[in-house]
Amino acid sequence: MTHISGSNSAAGFAEDDDVELYNYQLPQDLIAQTPAEPRDSSRLLVYTAADNSVAHSQFNHLGDFLQPGDCLIANDSRVIPARLHGVKSQTGGKVEILLLSHRVEFGPTAWEALVKPGSGSRNGSEYAFPGGLTAQILAEAPSGGRILAFRADGAEDPAAVERAILLSGETPLPPYIHETLQNPERYQTVYARLQGSAAAPTAGLHFTEPLIADLRQKGIQFGFVTLHVGLDTFRPVSEARLSEHVIHSEYAVVPQETANMIQHTKANRGRVIAIGTTSVRALESAAQTHGAVQPFAGYTRLFITPGYVYKAIDGIITNFHLPKSTLLAMISAYIGREKLLELYTAAIQNRYRFYSFGDATLLISPR
């Protein structure tokens, strides 16, 4: 079943609507510039709501805080080399395209993208990239970006276009990362398999194959969803109030196998723990219609803010998020804004590393 789930506002806002309430001051030297080596050597802050306890650990000890019968749900989307450098076909001027999401409703090779420079990027404008890849603007997108139709060697062939993008594109890192990434695979999870994201589902970067095998041996299951991450999710909110912010759609899939695993876990009093906010968004989108997780495939615009009642999950593994972001609002809806900022203050005092290549948190709700 393919549909659009959610709306721009998930619930309530009320007194927590002021975006400034989601602000905090972070020393610049705590913004991680490189990933931890090995992946699971990153630090882990654990908050358990049932007894209001906080523990400081390492990610490779994650199993100490989980129980047999729990299941972890990960996002298996893979980051594409979404930054393309080319020229304007008419003038030869340089152009940079940042692919955001595949928009098949406009055609099999259509993408929503940011075009830089934006001046002169009108409907009909054409661009050329290395490897015989070309693009033409079809429409303006609500995000302020553009909808472009791509061709490879003059043909609107989806497979050929995908190959050309993979060959000529660059992996886009967040703007707060200034170090060159020596190994692009370090901005992919070890279980990434389906091309489509413009940014990594970064909570999953901490997992290694041996850690996953160890957790499975302890009786902890792994399930997968797919949510192709768009950069809008990570943009700071520019409006004064959360209720004024427009969040754009992302494509998500919750397969039958994963829905069955979650239903079985809950029936046996296990906990469903989402790996990352993208997995949260996919699972909660799937639960919106039925009150429980059912198979889902389609675009979601679910905007989780304080006042939202979670339906699918019992815990979240997530990194530390940017101030005044939609992700900070999502986590505030889970554990409360004041508790979240208290945890962030403790993390800063203990010099945790923040953002995409930073350390992780495990947040467990009361049973």
Summary of the structure (lengths in Angstrom):
residues: 367
radius of gyration: 20.4
end to end distance: 31.4
largest distance: 64.5
contacts: 1236
relative contact order: 0.23
helix: 30%
strand: 29%
